[in-house]
Amino acid sequence: MQKIENAVLSALENTPPELYADIVKNGIYLSGGGALLRGIDRRLTDKINIPFHIAEDPLHSVAKGAGIALKNVDRFSFLMR
C-alpha cells in the first residue's frame, strides 16, 4: 500500500492549484481492481487528508469511461497523444 500512497502523493504534487482545490473539495474516486482492496479508501483518506470514494461498479467504470471518451473524442482531444 505504501507504493500506492506514494504514487497518489506524487500525482497530487504535480496537480495545478485550481484542479487541486476541486480535488480537496470533492475528493478522489477510485476505480478499477485496485478500488476493491479492502479499506483502501479509508486508508488513503486518513493518510492524505482528502476524501477518497469507491466508484460505483469500479471494475466496469474504467471501460465505461474509455467508451465515453472514444465516443466524444472531439471533446476530449487533450487525452489523445
VMD Tcl script that builds the backbone (N, CA, C; Angstrom):
set m [mol new atoms 243]
animate dup $m
set s [atomselect $m all]
$s set {name element resname resid chain x y z} {
  {N N MET 1 A 0.819 -1.200 0.000}
  {CA C MET 1 A 0.000 0.000 0.000}
  {C C MET 1 A 0.861 1.262 0.000}
  {N N GLN 2 A 2.038 1.148 0.532}
  {CA C GLN 2 A 2.939 2.306 0.592}
  {C C GLN 2 A 3.201 2.860 -0.804}
  {N N LYS 3 A 3.364 1.977 -1.792}
  {CA C LYS 3 A 3.623 2.435 -3.161}
  {C C LYS 3 A 2.416 3.184 -3.729}
  {N N ILE 4 A 1.232 2.719 -3.404}
  {CA C ILE 4 A 0.018 3.394 -3.871}
  {C C ILE 4 A -0.065 4.781 -3.246}
  {N N GLU 5 A 0.168 4.859 -1.951}
  {CA C GLU 5 A 0.129 6.148 -1.261}
  {C C GLU 5 A 1.144 7.114 -1.867}
  {N N ASN 6 A 2.352 6.635 -2.104}
  {CA C ASN 6 A 3.395 7.488 -2.684}
  {C C ASN 6 A 3.033 7.945 -4.093}
  {N N ALA 7 A 2.413 7.063 -4.876}
  {CA C ALA 7 A 2.012 7.424 -6.234}
  {C C ALA 7 A 0.934 8.508 -6.211}
  {N N VAL 8 A -0.019 8.380 -5.303}
  {CA C VAL 8 A -1.075 9.397 -5.188}
  {C C VAL 8 A -0.477 10.726 -4.763}
  {N N LEU 9 A 0.404 10.705 -3.764}
  {CA C LEU 9 A 1.048 11.939 -3.308}
  {C C LEU 9 A 1.858 12.586 -4.420}
  {N N SER 10 A 2.562 11.784 -5.199}
  {CA C SER 10 A 3.353 12.306 -6.312}
  {C C SER 10 A 2.459 12.964 -7.359}
  {N N ALA 11 A 1.345 12.317 -7.680}
  {CA C ALA 11 A 0.412 12.890 -8.658}
  {C C ALA 11 A -0.175 14.202 -8.136}
  {N N LEU 12 A -0.502 14.252 -6.860}
  {CA C LEU 12 A -1.076 15.476 -6.294}
  {C C LEU 12 A -0.062 16.611 -6.268}
  {N N GLU 13 A 1.207 16.290 -6.065}
  {CA C GLU 13 A 2.245 17.321 -6.065}
  {C C GLU 13 A 2.377 17.991 -7.430}
  {N N ASN 14 A 2.030 17.262 -8.490}
  {CA C ASN 14 A 2.140 17.794 -9.851}
  {C C ASN 14 A 0.809 18.296 -10.398}
  {N N THR 15 A -0.176 18.455 -9.540}
  {CA C THR 15 A -1.506 18.895 -9.945}
  {C C THR 15 A -1.597 20.413 -9.876}
  {N N PRO 16 A -2.133 21.056 -10.920}
  {CA C PRO 16 A -2.299 22.517 -10.891}
  {C C PRO 16 A -3.190 22.942 -9.719}
  {N N PRO 17 A -2.917 24.110 -9.141}
  {CA C PRO 17 A -3.653 24.557 -7.954}
  {C C PRO 17 A -5.171 24.598 -8.124}
  {N N GLU 18 A -5.659 25.038 -9.289}
  {CA C GLU 18 A -7.108 25.124 -9.478}
  {C C GLU 18 A -7.760 23.744 -9.485}
  {N N LEU 19 A -7.087 22.752 -10.028}
  {CA C LEU 19 A -7.603 21.381 -10.004}
  {C C LEU 19 A -7.465 20.788 -8.611}
  {N N TYR 20 A -6.365 21.088 -7.942}
  {CA C TYR 20 A -6.134 20.581 -6.589}
  {C C TYR 20 A -7.243 21.047 -5.645}
  {N N ALA 21 A -7.678 22.287 -5.785}
  {CA C ALA 21 A -8.758 22.816 -4.935}
  {C C ALA 21 A -10.040 22.016 -5.143}
  {N N ASP 22 A -10.354 21.668 -6.389}
  {CA C ASP 22 A -11.540 20.851 -6.672}
  {C C ASP 22 A -11.395 19.452 -6.076}
  {N N ILE 23 A -10.202 18.906 -6.153}
  {CA C ILE 23 A -9.958 17.563 -5.602}
  {C C ILE 23 A -10.162 17.570 -4.095}
  {N N VAL 24 A -9.631 18.570 -3.420}
  {CA C VAL 24 A -9.784 18.656 -1.964}
  {C C VAL 24 A -11.262 18.792 -1.597}
  {N N LYS 25 A -11.998 19.564 -2.390}
  {CA C LYS 25 A -13.421 19.787 -2.111}
  {C C LYS 25 A -14.268 18.540 -2.384}
  {N N ASN 26 A -14.040 17.899 -3.545}
  {CA C ASN 26 A -14.904 16.801 -3.983}
  {C C ASN 26 A -14.344 15.413 -3.706}
  {N N GLY 27 A -13.058 15.319 -3.471}
  {CA C GLY 27 A -12.447 14.022 -3.221}
  {C C GLY 27 A -11.982 13.348 -4.498}
  {N N ILE 28 A -11.473 12.151 -4.323}
  {CA C ILE 28 A -10.952 11.352 -5.425}
  {C C ILE 28 A -11.742 10.054 -5.474}
  {N N TYR 29 A -12.165 9.668 -6.673}
  {CA C TYR 29 A -12.889 8.413 -6.861}
  {C C TYR 29 A -11.927 7.348 -7.355}
  {N N LEU 30 A -11.924 6.216 -6.682}
  {CA C LEU 30 A -11.079 5.089 -7.049}
  {C C LEU 30 A -11.872 4.150 -7.941}
  {N N SER 31 A -11.245 3.693 -9.014}
  {CA C SER 31 A -11.909 2.765 -9.931}
  {C C SER 31 A -10.941 1.646 -10.292}
  {N N GLY 32 A -11.455 0.663 -10.997}
  {CA C GLY 32 A -10.627 -0.470 -11.382}
  {C C GLY 32 A -10.472 -1.457 -10.243}
  {N N GLY 33 A -9.670 -2.466 -10.469}
  {CA C GLY 33 A -9.484 -3.519 -9.486}
  {C C GLY 33 A -8.876 -3.041 -8.181}
  {N N GLY 34 A -8.004 -2.041 -8.246}
  {CA C GLY 34 A -7.389 -1.517 -7.030}
  {C C GLY 34 A -8.401 -0.939 -6.059}
  {N N ALA 35 A -9.517 -0.451 -6.575}
  {CA C ALA 35 A -10.556 0.113 -5.713}
  {C C ALA 35 A -11.200 -0.950 -4.833}
  {N N LEU 36 A -11.012 -2.216 -5.193}
  {CA C LEU 36 A -11.613 -3.299 -4.430}
  {C C LEU 36 A -10.748 -3.763 -3.259}
  {N N LEU 37 A -9.567 -3.184 -3.117}
  {CA C LEU 37 A -8.730 -3.513 -1.962}
  {C C LEU 37 A -9.445 -3.043 -0.702}
  {N N ARG 38 A -9.684 -3.956 0.198}
  {CA C ARG 38 A -10.469 -3.649 1.393}
  {C C ARG 38 A -9.841 -2.505 2.191}
  {N N GLY 39 A -10.621 -1.461 2.429}
  {CA C GLY 39 A -10.212 -0.350 3.267}
  {C C GLY 39 A -9.293 0.664 2.616}
  {N N ILE 40 A -9.028 0.524 1.299}
  {CA C ILE 40 A -8.099 1.456 0.654}
  {C C ILE 40 A -8.617 2.886 0.686}
  {N N ASP 41 A -9.921 3.075 0.552}
  {CA C ASP 41 A -10.469 4.430 0.580}
  {C C ASP 41 A -10.263 5.082 1.948}
  {N N ARG 42 A -10.501 4.355 3.013}
  {CA C ARG 42 A -10.298 4.906 4.362}
  {C C ARG 42 A -8.823 5.166 4.639}
  {N N ARG 43 A -7.977 4.236 4.224}
  {CA C ARG 43 A -6.545 4.400 4.483}
  {C C ARG 43 A -6.005 5.641 3.763}
  {N N LEU 44 A -6.365 5.803 2.481}
  {CA C LEU 44 A -5.890 6.960 1.731}
  {C C LEU 44 A -6.469 8.262 2.289}
  {N N THR 45 A -7.725 8.241 2.685}
  {CA C THR 45 A -8.342 9.421 3.289}
  {C C THR 45 A -7.593 9.813 4.554}
  {N N ASP 46 A -7.291 8.840 5.399}
  {CA C ASP 46 A -6.570 9.120 6.643}
  {C C ASP 46 A -5.149 9.598 6.387}
  {N N LYS 47 A -4.478 9.002 5.406}
  {CA C LYS 47 A -3.079 9.321 5.134}
  {C C LYS 47 A -2.921 10.674 4.445}
  {N N ILE 48 A -3.808 10.987 3.492}
  {CA C ILE 48 A -3.619 12.149 2.618}
  {C C ILE 48 A -4.541 13.312 2.985}
  {N N ASN 49 A -5.528 13.062 3.828}
  {CA C ASN 49 A -6.467 14.096 4.280}
  {C C ASN 49 A -7.302 14.694 3.151}
  {N N ILE 50 A -7.614 13.858 2.181}
  {CA C ILE 50 A -8.540 14.198 1.099}
  {C C ILE 50 A -9.539 13.049 1.055}
  {N N PRO 51 A -10.835 13.333 0.878}
  {CA C PRO 51 A -11.789 12.222 0.839}
  {C C PRO 51 A -11.599 11.337 -0.402}
  {N N PHE 52 A -11.534 10.055 -0.177}
  {CA C PHE 52 A -11.461 9.067 -1.252}
  {C C PHE 52 A -12.756 8.276 -1.245}
  {N N HIS 53 A -13.274 7.999 -2.442}
  {CA C HIS 53 A -14.532 7.278 -2.595}
  {C C HIS 53 A -14.312 6.127 -3.576}
  {N N ILE 54 A -15.087 5.078 -3.413}
  {CA C ILE 54 A -15.061 3.970 -4.371}
  {C C ILE 54 A -16.126 4.246 -5.430}
  {N N ALA 55 A -15.732 4.189 -6.687}
  {CA C ALA 55 A -16.680 4.415 -7.785}
  {C C ALA 55 A -17.748 3.324 -7.779}
  {N N GLU 56 A -18.923 3.702 -8.224}
  {CA C GLU 56 A -19.974 2.699 -8.394}
  {C C GLU 56 A -19.534 1.733 -9.493}
  {N N ASP 57 A -19.579 0.464 -9.235}
  {CA C ASP 57 A -19.162 -0.574 -10.186}
  {C C ASP 57 A -17.719 -0.321 -10.665}
  {N N PRO 58 A -16.754 -0.360 -9.742}
  {CA C PRO 58 A -15.377 0.032 -10.086}
  {C C PRO 58 A -14.733 -0.805 -11.188}
  {N N LEU 59 A -15.105 -2.066 -11.313}
  {CA C LEU 59 A -14.477 -2.899 -12.346}
  {C C LEU 59 A -14.887 -2.491 -13.755}
  {N N HIS 60 A -16.085 -1.985 -13.904}
  {CA C HIS 60 A -16.559 -1.604 -15.232}
  {C C HIS 60 A -16.416 -0.110 -15.508}
  {N N SER 61 A -16.190 0.690 -14.479}
  {CA C SER 61 A -16.171 2.138 -14.659}
  {C C SER 61 A -15.039 2.599 -15.574}
  {N N VAL 62 A -13.904 1.918 -15.553}
  {CA C VAL 62 A -12.786 2.299 -16.420}
  {C C VAL 62 A -13.171 2.083 -17.882}
  {N N ALA 63 A -13.745 0.930 -18.178}
  {CA C ALA 63 A -14.148 0.633 -19.561}
  {C C ALA 63 A -15.264 1.578 -20.016}
  {N N LYS 64 A -16.215 1.865 -19.126}
  {CA C LYS 64 A -17.296 2.786 -19.481}
  {C C LYS 64 A -16.747 4.183 -19.771}
  {N N GLY 65 A -15.820 4.644 -18.944}
  {CA C GLY 65 A -15.220 5.960 -19.155}
  {C C GLY 65 A -14.432 6.030 -20.448}
  {N N ALA 66 A -13.698 4.954 -20.762}
  {CA C ALA 66 A -12.944 4.915 -22.017}
  {C C ALA 66 A -13.907 4.951 -23.201}
  {N N GLY 67 A -15.015 4.252 -23.088}
  {CA C GLY 67 A -16.017 4.269 -24.151}
  {C C GLY 67 A -16.608 5.648 -24.358}
  {N N ILE 68 A -16.886 6.342 -23.275}
  {CA C ILE 68 A -17.419 7.706 -23.368}
  {C C ILE 68 A -16.395 8.625 -24.035}
  {N N ALA 69 A -15.121 8.485 -23.629}
  {CA C ALA 69 A -14.070 9.326 -24.214}
  {C C ALA 69 A -13.935 9.061 -25.706}
  {N N LEU 70 A -14.005 7.804 -26.114}
  {CA C LEU 70 A -13.874 7.476 -27.539}
  {C C LEU 70 A -15.058 7.973 -28.351}
  {N N LYS 71 A -16.256 7.924 -27.781}
  {CA C LYS 71 A -17.433 8.428 -28.485}
  {C C LYS 71 A -17.405 9.946 -28.618}
  {N N ASN 72 A -16.669 10.606 -27.739}
  {CA C ASN 72 A -16.609 12.065 -27.723}
  {C C ASN 72 A -15.186 12.557 -27.915}
  {N N VAL 73 A -14.460 11.911 -28.807}
  {CA C VAL 73 A -13.042 12.230 -28.992}
  {C C VAL 73 A -12.833 13.700 -29.353}
  {N N ASP 74 A -13.797 14.317 -30.011}
  {CA C ASP 74 A -13.667 15.737 -30.348}
  {C C ASP 74 A -13.696 16.626 -29.099}
  {N N ARG 75 A -14.394 16.197 -28.062}
  {CA C ARG 75 A -14.457 16.960 -26.806}
  {C C ARG 75 A -13.281 16.658 -25.884}
  {N N PHE 76 A -12.658 15.488 -26.070}
  {CA C PHE 76 A -11.570 15.059 -25.191}
  {C C PHE 76 A -10.268 14.875 -25.961}
  {N N SER 77 A -10.016 15.744 -26.931}
  {CA C SER 77 A -8.824 15.600 -27.761}
  {C C SER 77 A -7.538 15.717 -26.946}
  {N N PHE 78 A -7.593 16.389 -25.806}
  {CA C PHE 78 A -6.402 16.518 -24.960}
  {C C PHE 78 A -5.952 15.173 -24.391}
  {N N LEU 79 A -6.823 14.162 -24.453}
  {CA C LEU 79 A -6.449 12.832 -23.978}
  {C C LEU 79 A -5.668 12.044 -25.004}
  {N N MET 80 A -5.723 12.462 -26.249}
  {CA C MET 80 A -5.050 11.754 -27.325}
  {C C MET 80 A -3.685 12.353 -27.567}
  {N N ARG 81 A -2.693 11.507 -27.628}
  {CA C ARG 81 A -1.321 11.987 -27.901}
  {C C ARG 81 A -0.724 11.196 -29.029}
}
mol reanalyze $m
mol bondsrecalc $m
mol representation Tube
mol addrep $m
